[in-house]
Amino acid sequence: MAASLVFRLHDGGPEVVREVLLERGWEEYDAGRREEEDWNLYWRGSAFRNSEYRDLLPWQRLNHHPKTAGITRKDCLARNLRRMRAAFGSSVYNFSPTAFILPNDYTRFLAEYDKLRAAGGPPAYWICKPVDLSRGRGIFVFGDVRDLVYDCPVIVQRYVSDPLLISGYKFDLRLYVCVTSFRPLTVYIHQEGLVRFATEKHDLSSLGNPYAHLTNTSINKLGASYGSGKGRVGRGCKWTMSKFRHFLRGQDVDELLLWQRISGIVTLTLLAVAPSAPPCPNCVELFGFDVLVDVRFKPWLLEVNCSPALTLDCRADVAVKKGLVGDLVDLMDYTSVDVLREGAYRRGGSRRTSLDHPSHVPALSRGPSPRRGHANETSRAERTKQRPSRQRAFVADYQRHLPPVGRAGVVNTSGSRGDRSRNVIPGPRSRTNASTANVPRPAGWKLPNIYSRSQRPERIDGTAAPSGQHVPPLRVGDFIRTFPFNAATLKASRHELDVATVVQELHRLTGRLASGRSDGTRRRTEEEARTDADGEDDFDSLLWGPKDPPLLSRCFKPSETTKLHR
């Protein structure tokens, strides 16, 4: 019997992840009958410790990249976007409201507050948010500085007081963004997302009403109007992104340009931390980007969430999140069985692998093993105490079969290990030496072989890069690759990320969509993108957002297409 794939959930959730993986034939990690390293995917809502990244084995994946707090913590995001604005100009980094980190920026905030009051224009409103809280906790809107009261570090931003409304109700967009790699930077955005509504009509005369100004579901599901009809919004407080697309068709808006601006916000935000993110090929991360659209259809970034909620509270959640998790698993490129883990345990002579039948596992003195929840996650310290020598011996034995890894993830075949502190985590497709050469390895970007033919997810491969380098697929299920999006950005991200080139290319792309698009140009199909002649001009990407995403090369006049592929 082959080694099946094993997942491990911290604190027993989220339940939708468990449900999707069990449906696909995975097994849930059981601390009572498995070695501590005997798993493929470890999913948790909080960050992992540095030691957990350092001790990863080639078959193991974590659902967080290290060092991404620079965009997921509100004060760090404001600080990094301010730095990027100073480096690349306010014409590019103009998608985040003016922000001040208090108490440090209190004097600067007062100066801006007084300047706006003295200007005599429309009243300015502000929103105050604790820097490290989620789900709308501690947030309030104010217009008078005398109402600014706080007892912890906060961020104060200009409040977007003219949001686009639907039947009078404010809303924002929750985008699901997957970063499969920071080295090289590879980004996907899911076609489905959520539209989150306030449950009372937007009213600037009642700034203290959270149900009119905040769109957090955890707040609005407690409001008196949550279950009642609200014009086009309907009952509840969520739409799917598909329903929002239908709404946009009746508006006077350039939809392709709006979607590209939103996609550009995602890329520009990730550029703030990508150069400093350690290479970690065994990690993948799902971010939740919250974007608000104002009455001029200008998108604004509100915040970035490191562990977007995957609870199923309503029909919109069910419609979006189960498919989202399924596509995320496909994007991680698993095969049906884990030959790496199986081979390692056979070499190590382990008696507790996924090859064991439960009836063959010796009984443990601490009693029957619980099946899920907190009890299923015995503390790391307790498990280490129970079998420390065996655990260290197994890791050391397996790591002896791996070649040393140098900086930037390059396998060192010269025999010199160099500085151990510089070693990065070897990925699932890491090259091995002769002692592990007999272990079969999955081919790059191979579809997970865990479906019947009719259930196989849609996967559109990328075209060959100019130098024959592999390009990540254009799409996997409903995940659309948004970076790299052309040959120049692919080249700029291959080694040390060339942020200036990426910003320039992204600014050029958005500008051409705004001025150079021709609606009469025939859109090349995805099939044509795969079958056209080889060459640099064949590198193409889909425009995320529309129901049927067009290829970027067919969103422009013919004379503009060549420039796009520079």
Salt bridges, closest charged atoms under 4 A:
ASP11 OD2 - HIS10 NE2 3.38
ASP11 OD1 - HIS374 ND1 3.40
GLU15 OE1 - ARG18 NH1 2.74
GLU15 OE2 - ARG372 NH1 3.68
GLU19 OE2 - LYS322 NZ 2.75
GLU23 OE2 - LYS322 NZ 3.02
GLU27 OE1 - ARG34 NH2 2.36
GLU28 OE2 - ARG18 NH2 2.84
GLU35 OE1 - ARG387 NE 3.28
GLU35 OE2 - ARG390 NE 2.60
GLU36 OE2 - ARG380 NH1 3.24
GLU36 OE2 - ARG383 NH2 3.73
ASP38 OD2 - ARG34 NH1 2.97
ASP38 OD1 - ARG341 NE 2.37
GLU52 OE2 - ARG44 NH1 3.64
GLU52 OE2 - ARG49 NH2 3.65
ASP55 OD1 - ARG54 NE 3.78
ASP55 OD2 - ARG380 NH2 3.89
ASP75 OD1 - ARG73 NE 2.79
ASP105 OD2 - ARG82 NH2 3.14
ASP105 OD2 - ARG108 NH1 3.45
GLU112 OE1 - LYS115 NZ 3.34
ASP144 OD2 - ARG146 NH2 2.60
ASP162 OD2 - ARG296 NH1 2.84
ASP172 OD2 - ARG196 NH2 2.94
ASP254 OD1 - ARG517 NH2 2.67
GLU285 OE2 - HIS64 ND1 2.83
ASP290 OD1 - ARG174 NE 2.50
ASP290 OD2 - ARG196 NH2 3.24
ASP294 OD2 - ARG296 NH2 3.26
ASP313 OD2 - LYS221 NZ 3.93
ASP317 OD1 - LYS238 NZ 2.82
ASP317 OD1 - LYS321 NZ 3.28
ASP327 OD2 - HIS190 NE2 2.82
ASP330 OD1 - ARG24 NH1 2.77
ASP333 OD2 - ARG429 NH2 2.16
ASP338 OD2 - ARG341 NH1 3.25
GLU342 OE2 - ARG346 NH2 2.94
GLU377 OE1 - ARG8 NE 3.41
ASP397 OD1 - ARG400 NH2 3.22
ASP419 OD2 - ARG422 NE 3.97
GLU458 OE1 - ARG475 NE 3.97
ASP478 OD1 - ARG475 NH2 3.13
GLU505 OE2 - ARG508 NH1 2.59
ASP519 OD1 - ARG517 NH1 2.40
GLU526 OE2 - ARG475 NH1 3.68
GLU527 OE1 - ARG530 NH2 2.01
GLU528 OE1 - ARG522 NH1 3.26
ASP532 OD2 - ARG524 NH1 2.70
ASP540 OD2 - ARG524 NH2 2.45
GLU560 OE1 - ARG512 NE 3.38
GLU560 OE2 - LYS563 NZ 3.66
